[in-house]
């Protein structure tokens, strides 16, 4: 029973990781670098919801479903804009530079967002309680206790995954994304506007991060400018575990990581090492499958 | 080829002499910052052996610093009281060495399994090891847990920090300029070609990793007996990033540049202390701007040492 209970908690946590991991993996797919600032975008998403919620709830009434939807929508829009802006200002000028240069720039952007948001004129470094967006109930199934929020997280994640799959596999822009990921030069020769595709990828990934950030904030005691770092690192690991650049892999990696972490966190003796467990899993998986669970190993051409 | 390294040793000895001459006039704050510079030079130069010369991307250097620091600190807490004051320098040298060796061992333990990974994957695995090391220290009660180790003796002084920094620079530049050391550069330039020439890339990577970890461990021991408090939080992912930024700003594989970058990046936050609220914002903006303006390192135009190979992505 204990394991089933933890499994449910883990699934909810894992779906949040999965949503964040998708952003990492999509950006890696088109640009081949790790966007360290992604974890701060999810923090901005949570803060956007924090500031929007009172206004929107004033119109639609507290804890109303349409109000919550609007909060999610606007936060996602704000983050999408932020993501596109970061790409245009910081990453685009470095498009043809070595990967390492871009990686360090990404770390710089991440630090910039964190420190700027910690400034007392912006958000300040205090932890603030996050408003209730959706009425939360505890559902009892025999001995199992399931929070309705966890179910909402699970359902929304599944819907978003389905939508994302549809966008990537069925629409024109999704096809363009896959083409750019496969071979940017050839894609450009085929008349694809690479800049548009990359901007779209950042917008999509950042919007998902905003939603994940709000879900994460709903589960945690409060929000503060460094709240994105831990889930961001986990999600990044999830993306690598699943095979970076691979969308189903990121989702799978996130859920696997969330479940293992929840189960390990509940075991006495192991729970203190919770923060290390995610990394231990990552290392084990990479040692046996260097390209991740669903990644394809590419032989090097000489 | 030995000339380069000897020149370094000479320059470093001169620097130590000049700095020590003024040590008496320093107030505690400046002295503290100067020792920080020495420690950061050791960290940056040893990381440069891994990230710069050998071309691997390690994001867990602070983890090795923590291993060395904790080893030295624990030894000094256990045995420090029984040591007569006259033997203190010898005792300090021994515990520093012990810290370095334990860190080197952990470098071997990390390096052997993970160095067959490449690029981003290696970066994330080293990051993971750094975090695991931190979590282990955080949860081990005999090592102070989350509050860390306190009550350490102030063994580290200017001379220790700079003599060891000079030694690190000397050993690393000797190594890279030796016949054996050509192997590191060959692995950096082209792994496949290197192995076709009979160089075992994995062996060279592990050697670079172990030596880098050794010096990081020594720097950790110096750090512990300089700050007198050792907390697991001080060795997180951000710390590793600081050292990586030093190496990149200095120019990968350029010892002189890396030393200068270590000095600048240690002093810069102190200079910005006047703008306390804005200093970290400025620091992060500087990283972004420097990466755009001078991606090959701050001192890329300066010809020092061997000619650089074209950057490989």
HADDOCK unambig.tbl for C-alpha pairs under 7 A between the chains (distance, minus, plus):
assign (segid A and resid 94 and name CA) (segid B and resid 292 and name CA) 6.87 0.50 0.50
assign (segid A and resid 98 and name CA) (segid B and resid 313 and name CA) 4.77 0.50 0.50
assign (segid A and resid 99 and name CA) (segid B and resid 313 and name CA) 5.76 0.50 0.50
assign (segid A and resid 101 and name CA) (segid B and resid 291 and name CA) 6.20 0.50 0.50
assign (segid A and resid 101 and name CA) (segid B and resid 295 and name CA) 6.10 0.50 0.50
assign (segid A and resid 105 and name CA) (segid B and resid 287 and name CA) 6.80 0.50 0.50
assign (segid A and resid 105 and name CA) (segid B and resid 288 and name CA) 5.06 0.50 0.50
assign (segid A and resid 105 and name CA) (segid B and resid 291 and name CA) 6.20 0.50 0.50
assign (segid A and resid 108 and name CA) (segid B and resid 284 and name CA) 5.04 0.50 0.50
assign (segid A and resid 108 and name CA) (segid B and resid 285 and name CA) 6.75 0.50 0.50
assign (segid A and resid 108 and name CA) (segid B and resid 287 and name CA) 5.55 0.50 0.50
assign (segid A and resid 108 and name CA) (segid B and resid 288 and name CA) 5.40 0.50 0.50
assign (segid A and resid 109 and name CA) (segid B and resid 284 and name CA) 6.98 0.50 0.50
assign (segid A and resid 109 and name CA) (segid B and resid 288 and name CA) 6.82 0.50 0.50
assign (segid A and resid 111 and name CA) (segid B and resid 284 and name CA) 5.64 0.50 0.50
assign (segid A and resid 112 and name CA) (segid B and resid 281 and name CA) 5.54 0.50 0.50
assign (segid A and resid 112 and name CA) (segid B and resid 284 and name CA) 5.06 0.50 0.50
assign (segid A and resid 112 and name CA) (segid B and resid 285 and name CA) 6.35 0.50 0.50
assign (segid A and resid 115 and name CA) (segid B and resid 280 and name CA) 6.16 0.50 0.50
assign (segid A and resid 115 and name CA) (segid B and resid 281 and name CA) 5.50 0.50 0.50
assign (segid A and resid 116 and name CA) (segid B and resid 281 and name CA) 5.95 0.50 0.50
assign (segid A and resid 119 and name CA) (segid B and resid 277 and name CA) 6.50 0.50 0.50
assign (segid A and resid 272 and name CA) (segid B and resid 139 and name CA) 6.39 0.50 0.50
assign (segid A and resid 273 and name CA) (segid B and resid 135 and name CA) 6.49 0.50 0.50
assign (segid A and resid 275 and name CA) (segid B and resid 135 and name CA) 6.71 0.50 0.50
assign (segid A and resid 276 and name CA) (segid B and resid 131 and name CA) 6.56 0.50 0.50
assign (segid A and resid 276 and name CA) (segid B and resid 132 and name CA) 4.79 0.50 0.50
assign (segid A and resid 276 and name CA) (segid B and resid 135 and name CA) 5.85 0.50 0.50
assign (segid A and resid 279 and name CA) (segid B and resid 128 and name CA) 4.95 0.50 0.50
assign (segid A and resid 279 and name CA) (segid B and resid 132 and name CA) 6.85 0.50 0.50
assign (segid A and resid 283 and name CA) (segid B and resid 125 and name CA) 6.03 0.50 0.50
assign (segid A and resid 287 and name CA) (segid B and resid 113 and name CA) 6.95 0.50 0.50
assign (segid A and resid 287 and name CA) (segid B and resid 114 and name CA) 6.98 0.50 0.50
assign (segid A and resid 290 and name CA) (segid B and resid 117 and name CA) 6.62 0.50 0.50
